[in-house]
Each structure stands twice: as C-alpha cells, then as structure tokens.
Amino acid sequence: MKWDSSDQRDYRVVAVDEWRFLGIYPTLKARAGVYIFADAKLQVKYIGKAGAGRMVKEVADAIRRDKAYHATRIKALYTNSEANARSLEAALIDNYNPPNNRT
C-alpha cells in the first residue's frame, strides 16, 4: 500500500523527517518514534518503532534482520514518548499491513 502523507499528521507525531535514501539512515534524530521503509514508489514495506534515543540503532537492527527487503527509502515520525511510538506503530501496521512486518 502506498504511503499516505496524511498519516504524518497523527496527533502522536511531534516531528517528521521526510523521505530519504535508506543508506543515510544514520542522520535520523535520536528520539522515540516510528520509522517506515518503502520502495521508490513509496509502497510501504516495513514499519518499526524506536524508544527514546534509539532510532538509528533500531533502524540498523531492522536492516540486519532483512526488514528493509525491497526498500530504498526511509521516513521517521517522531513522538514524545515510547508509549506513543508503540501505539502509532500498531495503528500504522494495521492500516498498511506491510509485507516485511509479516515475516
């Protein structure tokens, strides 16, 4: 399913890093939030969450676990708490049903 930009206006989102190439993920902010892997057409491939200060580490771990399969882009939605990141991740997974979240 293609990314819908209205999802970044969710009440739990306090800041957004726009789409960037997956290879430059280390430039993401060290905050709690949700990250989205997508292909060049912004078809969502995987959605993950990160606790406070763990965004880059969680993205690196997801890449090592092959969750970025067929993904070339990443987007980060930052939240003000880990609880908000967990609930936002669950809502987005329910909405998009990304293929790499099923494995």
C-alpha positions, -999 to +999 in steps of 0.1 A: +000+000+000+013+034-009+022+059+019-005+084+026+011+117+038-020+125+060-007+098+084+021+120+095-004+145+108-015+120+135-018+136+170+011+114+183+036+128+158+055+158+170+082+160+142+089+143+109+120+135+088+109+134+052+117+105+029+154+099+023+175+072+008+178+043+032+216+044+031+217+077+050+196+065+080+224+074+105+213+111+100+179+104+118+174+120+151+179+101+184+143+103+195+114+080+201+092+074+171+083+052+142+102+046+110+088+034+077+107+016+050+093+020+014+103+014-022+109+041-048+071+044-054+066+048-016+049+014-013+053+007+025+075-024+031+081-023+069+071-002+099+091-003+131+093+017+164+122+031+184+124+041+220+140+074+232+175+078+218+173+045+198+161+055+163+194+048+145+201+016+164+166+002+158+168+010+121+202-006+118+189-037+137+159-039+113+182-037+083+203-065+097+172-086+102+163-081+065+132-059+072+143-035+045+139-061+018+128-043-014+130-009+004+151+021-008+136+049+013+131+056+050+109+082+068+108+089+105+078+101+125+089+113+160+068+111+191+071+125+226+071+091+243+078+054+238+041+047+245+030+070+217+056+053+194+041+018+202+005+029+196+014+047+164+034+017+151+004-006+158-021+017+141+001+021+110+008-016+107-030-023+110-036+003+082-008-007+058-002-044+066+034-041+053+048-074+038+081-073+058+061-070+091+045-104+083+078-123+084 
